[in-house]
Amino acid sequence: MKNNFYDAIIIGSGPAGSSSAYFLSAQGFKVLVIEKEILPRYKTCGGGVVQRVAKLFPFSFEEVSDVQCFTTEVFDRRANRHFVTRRDKPIIYMTMRKEFDYLILSKAKAAGAMVLENTEATDLITGKESVDVLTKDDKYTARFVIGADGAGGICSKILKLKLYLIRLPALEYEIYTGDSMLDKFNKSARFDFDILPNGYGWVFPKKDHLSIGVVEMKKRKKELNKLLDIYLKLLGITNVQRYERHGYFVPLIKGNNLKFAKDRIFLTGDAAGFADPVTAEGIYSAVLSGKLAADTINESYLSAGMAADLYNYKINHSIIDELRFSKIIAALVYTYPAVRGLLFRFYGQKLSELITDIFMGEKKYHDLLTDPLNYYKLIKYLLKND
């Protein structure tokens, strides 16, 4: 039993779990990561790591970055517009999640974290001073548990947050094609609106292939296979040598006044539904919530009551506050296509620049919606182009 006792047990080794493990281990805590897969493992994801994620770490992701995009392109068919943004630093690092996640976990292991792979956590039993994590063959005990096991994991189920998650359908192809197609799309990250009624399509260039996908930002049943095929024809994708198709869901939190920590258990990343309602990007909030969980354990002096309150405070005043503002923008962009068309027609370049600033970690959705000057500029554009 003594050897199986830890300051923190982290369930799941994605961006949230690996980040928690890294930041805790770097501060000297005894950490165990429990991962049900054999590592490194494939993870369905576009693999776009925005610059504001990189700013959270003291190490570089260049070694696992296939392509660094200093440019983004935004297309809107309804408005018949094309917008380009450029920055001096990479806006998005294009990675394969298998390599990205494992790099962070490797840094955590180098800092002292223990990793138990090919092992699934089957239950959690909370006591007054600790939490028991049960697996098929053993029991492990910690002062705290960090749930980073996704929307379908045991942690979200036990904290009953699973009931408040919306699952947005997404479909992605890893397309291996000729050099001419790679050359055509390898300069920028591309986003296409009005491909889906309530979503968008993307093209992310990788080292030897293209990640192309579509995501529906409303919980509705759509034929994503047909829509993605239409998207590929629109892009002019030819000479496909082979492709891998992966469907998945992006978890999105709904509801108000929710608790993301209780009884020594913290929820992070997809387990808490922290994806961005505008872009469906979830890596940033996953990493940030993982870091906040680690900071909370350090700052609470291992006090359970203090830790739960502090973590809920940190999450609500950072991630949840931002999600409230991004949901307003998402409603305008995806619920009212005509409004989005007007916004892109008259305000598209500035909106694209603002979203890029958010990717870069230089601005927040809060800045966009609380600055009266932005409303003045929008009204000015609309009146000028009426």
N, C-alpha and C positions, 0 to 999 in steps of 0.2 A: 504493500500500500504506500509506503513512504516514497518509493521510487516513482509511483504513479501520481504524485501530487504536484500540481503546478500553480503558478500565479494566475495563468490564463490558458484556457484551452480554446482554440479557434477551430471551428468546424467549417471546412471549405478552404480551398487554396486559390480562389480567383483573385482579382485585384483587391477586393475588400479584405479578405482573409490574409493574403500574403502581405499586404500593407500593414495590417494590425500586427502581424508577427514580426515584421521588420522593425517597426517603431518601438514595440515593446521590448524586443530582444536587445535593440541598440541602447535601451535605458537600463538594461541589466535584469529584466524580469525573466523568470523561468516559464517558457512557453512551449506548448505542444500544438501542432497543427494536425488535425485529422482530416484526411481526404479519401473519399470513396473510390476514386479512380487511381490507376497506375500513372505516375507522372514521368515526363510531361504529357499532358493529355490535350486532344483537340477540343477547341471550344468554338461553337458557332457564333460568329460575331463579325461585323465589318472590319474590325481591327484598326479603326481610326483612333489614335491616341492624341487628343488635342493638347496644345502647348500648356494650358493651365494645369494639366495632370503632371507634366514634366517638372513644373515649378514646385511641386510638393515634395520632390525627392532630392537628395544631395548627390545622386549619381545620374549618369546619362543613359538614355535608351537607344543610342545610336547603333549599338551592336546588334539589336534585335529589330531595327527599323529597315524594312525593305526599300522604302521610298520616303523621302521627306518632302512634303508638299508646302511650298512657300506661296502657293496660289490656290484659291478656290474659285469655282465657277457655279453660278446659280442660273438655272433656266426656268422660265415659266411660260408654258404654252398658251395659257389663257391671255396673259398680258403681252405675249410675243416679245419677251424681253430676255436679255442675257447680261448678267452682271459678273464682273471679275474683281476679286480683292487680292491684294498682294501685301506681304509683310517681309521684313528683313530676317526674321527667324521662322523656323517651320511652324506653320499653322496646325498641321496634323502630321504626326508620325504614323506611317502605314506599317502595321505589324501583323503577324499571325499571333493570335491570342495564346497559343500553345507556348510560344517563345517569350512573349511579353510577361505573362503570369509567372512563368518559371524563373525568369530573371529576378523578379522581386522576391520570390520564395528563396532563391539561391542566396540573395543578399541577407535574408532573414536567417537562413541556416548558418551562414558565415558569422552572423552576430550571435549565434548560440541557440537558435530555435530548433526544437526537435520536430521531425515530420514523420507521421505515421500514414503511409499511403495504402491504397487497396483495402481500406477499412471504413465501414459505414457506421456513423452514430445512429443508434436505434431509439434512444430515449434519454431524457434528462430528468434527474431527480434533484430538486432544490432543497438544500438544508439551511440551517440557520447560519452556518459559517462557510459553506462551500456548495458546490454543485457536482453531482456525479454524472459523468457521461458514460453511457452504456454502449458497448458494441456487442457483436455476436459472441466474441470470445473473452472479453475483458471489461474492466471498469477503470475509469480514469477520473481523478478528482482535481478540481481547481477552485480557486477563490472566485473566478469569474469565467463565464463562457461568452465568446463572441460568435454570434451566428452569422456566417458568411456562406451559407449553403443554398442560397437561391430561394426563389419564391415557393418552390415545392418542398423545401427542406423541413427538417424536424423542428428547427428553432422558430420559424415563422408560424408553424402550426401550434406549437406550445404557447406562444405569446398571443395566439389568436389574431395575428395581424394578417394572416392569409385571407381572412374574410374581407379585407379592405383593399385587395389588390385587383386591378384590372389587367388583363393580359392582352396586349396588342399584338396581332399576328404579323410576322415578318417572314420573308423568304429570300434566301441568298444563294447565288451560284458562284462557285469558284471556277472561273472559266480560263482554260488554257488554250491560247490562240496563237496566231502567227506574230512575228516581230512587228509587222506593220500596225497591227491593232494595239500592241503594247506601246509602240512609239506614239500612237495617236492619243492615248489616254494617260501617259505616264508623267505628265507635267503638273497635274492639279487634281484636287478632290472635286468631284462633280456632283451636284444635287439638281434633280429635276422635279418640279412641281407640276400638278395637274396631269400626272401620269395615272394616279389613282384619284378617286373622288375625294378621299380624306387622308391623303398621305403623300409620300414622295418616293422617288427612286434615287439610287446613288451608284457612283462608279468610283471605286478605290483601287488605285494601281498598286500592285505588289511586284516583287522581284521577277517572278516568272509567270505571272497570271494576273487576271483582273477579278476583284471581288465586286460583284454587281448584285444589287438587291432592291427590294421594295418593302415598305412598311406601311401598314394601315394604322392611322393614329386614332381611329375610333373602333370600339369593340363591336364590329360588324362582320358578318360572314361575306368575304369577297373571294373571288376565284383568283388568288394570287398567282397561280401558275400561268394562267392566260395573260394576266396583266404583265408579268415579268417577261413573257415571250414577246408581247407587244413592245415593251420597253427595249428589249434587245434589238428588235427590228428598227425601232426609231434611232437607236444608237449606231446602226449599221454594222453590228458585230458579225463578222464573217470568218470563215476559216477556223471554226471551232474544232480543236483537236480532241478535247475531252472536257467534261465539266463534272463538278460535284454539286449536288443540290442539297440544301439544308434548310429546313423550316424550324422556326422557333417562336417564342413569345417574349415580348418585352414587358416586364411587370411595372405597373404604374400605381402609386398609392392614391387612394381616394379617402375622403372623410376628414374630419377636423378633430383637434385635441387628442391625437393618438399618442400612445406611449411606445417608445422604441427601446426602452430598457425597463426591466422589471425582474425582481428576485435574482439579481446577480447575472442576468442574461441580457446581452446587447444584440440588437439587430443592425446589420450593415448591408449596404449595397442592394442587390436584387431581393434579398430576403425582406427588405423593408420597402421595396418598390420605389427607389430613389431615382429612377430614370427621368430624363428631361422630357417634358410633354411637347416641346417644340421640335427637338431633334432626335428623340429616342436614344440619345447618347447616355450611357450609364456608367462609364468607366470613371469619370471625374468624381461623381458623388459616391461611387463605391470606394475609391481610394480615400477621399476626404472623410467619409464616415468611418473607415477603418482607422485612419489617423486620429480622429476625434475619440474613438473608443479607447485607443492606446493612451492618448493624452489624459482622458478621464480617469483611467485606472491609476495612472501615475499621480495625478493631482488630488485624488480622493483619499490617498494614503490607505488604499485597500478597504475603505469603509463602504459596505454595500449600499446603505441608504443614501449616503452622500453621492456615490458613484451614479446610481440610477437617476437621481435628480439632476446631477450635473450633465450627464450625457443627454438627457431629454432636453435640457436647456440649450446645450450646444447645438444639437440637431435642429431644434425648432428655430433658433436664431441664425442659422446658416442655410442648411439645405432646404428645410421646409419653407422658410421665408422666400427663398428664391423660386421654389416650385409654385408658390402662390402666384407670383408675377408671371412666370413662364406659362402657367395655365391660361392666363388671360390672353396672352399672345397666341397660344395654341388654338384657343377658341376662335379667334379672328382668322387665323390662317387656314384652319382645317374645317371649321363648321360653316363658314360663309365664303365659298369660292369666289363669288363676285367681289366681296370686300378685299380678299387677298389679291385679286386681279388689279383692283384700283391701287392698293398699297404698292404692289410691285411696279405698276405702270408709272406712278408719280413719285414713289419714295423708295424704289427697289434698291438702288445703289447704296443709299444711306443705311437702309435696313440691313443689307448684306454686310456693310462695313461694321455696323454695330454688333451683329452676330459674330463676325470674325473677331472683334475686340473681346467678346465674351469667351470665345475659344482660346484667345491668347491670355486670358486671365486679367485683362486690363479694365474691363467693365462687367457689370452684372445686369440682369433683367430689371432689377430694381432701379438702376440708373436710367434705363430706357423709359420706364413707365412713370417715374416720379419727377422727371425733369420737364417743367412746363415749356421749355424751349423746344422740345421735340414735338409737342402738340402744336405749337405755333408754326413750326416749320412744315408740319404735315398739312395744316389748314392752308398755309400759304401756297404750298404746292397744288393742293386741290383747287383752290380759287384761281390760281394762275392757269391751270390746265382744264378748267371747266368747259 
